[in-house]
Amino acid sequence: MMTETLLTGLAAQVNAQSRVLVLGSMPGVVSLQNAQYYAHPRNRFWPLMATLCDVDLTGGYAQRLQQLQHAGVGLWDVIGQCRRAGSLDAAIVRGSEVVNPLPQLLAAYPGIQVIACNGAAAHTAFQRWVQPALPPLAAALPVLALPSTSPANAAWPLPRLLLHWSQLQQWLQPPKPGASQQPRA
């Protein structure tokens, strides 16, 4: 039996170029251990970003983050701290959640034009704790509930995820000439 551990999430990866804010619920164990967003090898986030933003998957984490930010994408999570055993959102202990200061982040980065929730848990947490606290301008931003890229969402293969995540393209920096439009492994 796994014991519940108090977890603290990762720092926001947002800059003045960010137009899209991708919000997860809370990073999984592998991501927290590596201090990297979407570090689990079977998470499909980075392969999606390779197609949508021309992120080079052979580059190191810092290079991938830089390319993502150049495309206008910032990363953070709704929950900044919680108790959880393992990595599943369903294992988060209800009432232990401490929400990240998203209203302040959105005020600090007014160029953000859309919020993309990576999975139902992130979307539900955003609606429950963040949306009611947003000032009017931030509350008017579109909020997309996108299917989770987590390996736990195995029913959604990469091409199906890409169909839904492609909604973000209107806010992304155009890919470089010759960039592939097919998911890269």
Secondary structure by P-SEA (a helix, b strand, c coil): cbbbbbbbbbcccccccccbbbbcccccaaaaaacccccccccaaaaaaaaaccccccccaaaaaaaaaaabbbbbbcccbbbbccccccccccccccccaaaaaaaacccccbbbbccaaaaaaaaccccccccccccccccccccccccccccccaaaaaaaacccccccccccccccccccc
